[in-house]
Amino acid sequence: MNEEELRKVIRRIIKEESEPGIPVAVSNRHVHLTEADYKVLFPHEEISPRKWLTQPKEYAANQVVTIVGPNGSEIQHVRVMGPCRKHSQVELARSDARSLGITVPVRLSGELDGTPSIKVKTADGEVTIQGVIAAKRHIHMSDKDAERFGVKYGETVEVAIETNGRRTIYDDVIARPNPDFVLEMHIDVDEANAACVGPDTVGHIIPKDKRI
């Protein structure tokens, strides 16, 4: 390595360290339940935390369910997320949906109009949930983070990640600022596998003037 190459490496390291990286989290298939649906599926137990998540008050519960597709195939041990919500919702990767025999739209959480239904069951009961989506990639961030990045709620940004020499650019990531949010980008399992995402992967928002 000659002197000019060394300077380039040093400049790149300084640049990367000066720019805040966004932790990339991989969201596996999971289910959000209303209190009413939860009581049908788990009439004899309270929902309880198994693992607290990065976002405040959110957790992966000890409880799991089985999802049953219209073609009769099942995905077992699908984690319930807590706490309970106002609307039940199933989040799957596209590969999960194909195995179950359904087509799911890519949506942000809570955008459930026109989404398909699916059966969710346990040993104690079953419900049909109208609200199955493949989660659209997005970034949770605080209001201060949004100001630092120069983005507003609902704005689409480009995020670049580099893992094991493989550079991937996501060009339709939705910014979701909230005063209580912790900085974290969410993608699903299919997207993570394609880009070789690991537990320490971080992303960087590409400035508008440098987008392709």
C-alpha positions in Angstrom: 0.0 0.0 0.0 1.5 3.3 -1.1 1.1 6.6 0.6 -1.8 7.8 -1.5 -3.7 4.6 -0.9 -3.1 4.8 2.8 -4.5 8.4 2.8 -7.6 7.2 1.1 -8.1 4.5 3.7 -7.6 7.0 6.5 -10.1 9.4 4.9 -12.6 6.7 4.5 -12.3 5.6 8.1 -12.6 9.1 9.4 -15.7 9.7 7.2 -17.4 6.5 8.4 -16.7 7.2 12.0 -18.0 10.7 11.7 -21.3 9.6 10.2 -23.8 7.9 12.5 -24.4 4.3 11.5 -28.0 2.9 11.7 -28.2 -0.5 13.4 -30.0 -3.0 11.1 -32.4 -5.4 12.8 -33.9 -8.4 11.1 -37.6 -8.9 11.7 -38.7 -12.6 11.6 -42.3 -13.7 11.0 -44.5 -12.7 14.0 -48.0 -11.9 15.1 -49.6 -8.9 16.9 -52.9 -9.6 18.7 -55.7 -7.7 20.1 -56.7 -8.6 23.7 -59.8 -10.3 22.4 -57.9 -12.5 19.9 -55.2 -13.2 22.5 -57.8 -14.5 25.0 -59.2 -16.9 22.4 -55.8 -18.3 21.7 -54.5 -18.2 25.2 -57.5 -18.3 27.6 -55.5 -19.7 30.5 -52.3 -17.5 30.6 -51.3 -13.8 30.6 -49.0 -12.6 27.8 -45.5 -12.4 29.2 -42.1 -11.1 27.9 -39.5 -13.5 26.6 -37.1 -10.9 25.2 -37.4 -7.1 25.4 -36.8 -5.4 22.0 -34.9 -2.2 21.2 -38.1 0.0 20.9 -39.5 1.0 24.3 -42.1 -1.3 25.9 -42.1 -3.7 23.0 -41.1 -7.4 23.5 -41.2 -10.8 22.0 -43.6 -12.9 24.2 -43.2 -16.4 25.5 -46.3 -17.3 23.6 -46.2 -18.8 20.1 -48.9 -19.7 17.5 -49.3 -21.8 14.4 -50.3 -20.1 11.1 -52.4 -22.2 8.7 -52.5 -21.3 5.0 -55.4 -21.8 2.6 -53.4 -24.6 1.0 -53.3 -26.5 4.3 -49.6 -25.9 5.0 -48.6 -24.6 8.4 -45.8 -22.5 10.0 -45.4 -23.4 13.7 -43.9 -21.6 16.6 -44.6 -18.1 15.3 -43.8 -15.6 18.0 -46.4 -13.3 19.5 -45.3 -9.8 20.0 -46.3 -7.7 23.0 -48.1 -5.8 24.3 -51.5 -6.4 22.7 -52.6 -3.9 20.0 -55.8 -2.4 18.8 -55.7 -4.5 15.6 -54.4 -8.0 15.1 -51.7 -8.4 12.3 -49.5 -11.1 10.9 -46.1 -10.1 9.4 -44.5 -12.6 7.0 -41.6 -12.7 4.6 -42.7 -13.2 1.0 -41.1 -16.7 1.1 -43.3 -17.6 4.1 -46.4 -16.3 2.2 -45.6 -18.5 -0.8 -45.3 -21.6 1.3 -48.7 -20.8 2.9 -50.3 -20.3 -0.5 -51.1 -16.6 -0.2 -50.0 -13.4 -1.8 -49.3 -10.5 0.6 -48.8 -6.8 0.0 -45.8 -4.9 1.2 -47.1 -2.5 3.8 -46.1 -0.5 6.8 -47.4 -1.8 10.1 -51.1 -0.9 10.6 -51.9 -0.4 6.9 -54.2 -3.3 6.6 -56.9 -2.3 4.2 -57.3 -4.9 1.4 -54.9 -7.3 3.0 -55.6 -11.1 3.0 -56.9 -13.2 5.9 -55.3 -16.2 7.5 -56.0 -18.7 10.3 -54.0 -18.5 13.5 -54.3 -21.3 16.1 -53.1 -22.8 19.3 -54.0 -25.8 21.3 -56.8 -23.8 23.0 -58.4 -22.0 20.1 -58.2 -20.4 16.7 -58.9 -17.0 15.1 -59.0 -15.7 11.5 -56.9 -12.5 11.2 -57.6 -10.1 8.4 -54.3 -8.3 8.2 -51.4 -10.2 6.7 -48.5 -8.2 5.3 -44.9 -8.3 4.3 -43.5 -5.4 6.3 -42.1 -2.5 4.3 -38.5 -1.6 5.3 -38.4 1.3 7.6 -36.2 3.2 10.1 -37.3 3.9 13.7 -35.6 7.1 14.9 -36.1 9.8 17.5 -37.0 13.3 16.5 -33.4 14.4 17.2 -32.2 11.6 14.8 -34.6 12.9 12.1 -33.3 16.4 12.5 -29.7 15.1 12.2 -30.5 13.1 9.1 -32.6 15.9 7.6 -35.7 13.7 7.1 -39.4 13.9 8.0 -42.0 11.3 9.0 -43.0 9.2 6.0 -40.1 10.4 3.8 -38.4 7.8 1.6 -34.7 7.5 1.9 -31.9 5.3 0.4 -29.8 3.3 2.8 -26.5 1.6 1.9 -25.1 -1.3 3.8 -21.9 -3.3 3.2 -21.4 -6.9 4.5 -18.7 -9.3 3.7 -17.7 -7.2 0.7 -21.3 -7.1 -0.6 -22.8 -3.6 -0.9 -26.5 -3.3 -1.0 -28.6 -0.2 -1.4 -32.2 -0.1 -0.3 -33.9 2.7 -2.2 -37.4 2.8 -0.6 -36.9 2.9 3.2 -39.5 4.8 5.1 -38.4 7.2 7.9 -40.5 6.9 11.0 -39.5 9.5 13.6 -41.1 9.4 17.1 -39.9 11.1 20.3 -39.7 7.7 22.0 -38.1 5.6 19.2 -34.5 4.2 19.3 -32.5 4.4 16.1 -32.9 1.1 14.2 -33.7 0.0 10.6 -36.0 -3.0 10.2 -35.9 -5.4 7.2 -37.3 -8.9 6.9 -35.5 -12.2 6.7 -35.6 -12.5 2.9 -34.0 -9.1 2.6 -31.4 -9.8 5.3 -30.4 -13.2 3.8 -29.9 -11.7 0.3 -27.6 -9.0 1.7 -25.7 -11.2 4.2 -26.8 -9.1 7.1 -25.4 -10.0 10.5 -25.9 -8.8 14.1 -23.4 -6.0 13.8 -24.6 -4.6 10.4 -25.2 -0.9 10.2 -26.6 1.2 7.4 -25.9 4.8 6.2 -28.5 7.1 4.6 -27.3 8.2 1.2 -27.6 12.0 0.8 -30.1 13.1 -1.8 -27.4 14.7 -4.0 -25.5 11.4 -4.1 -28.3 9.1 -5.0 -28.1 7.1 -8.2 
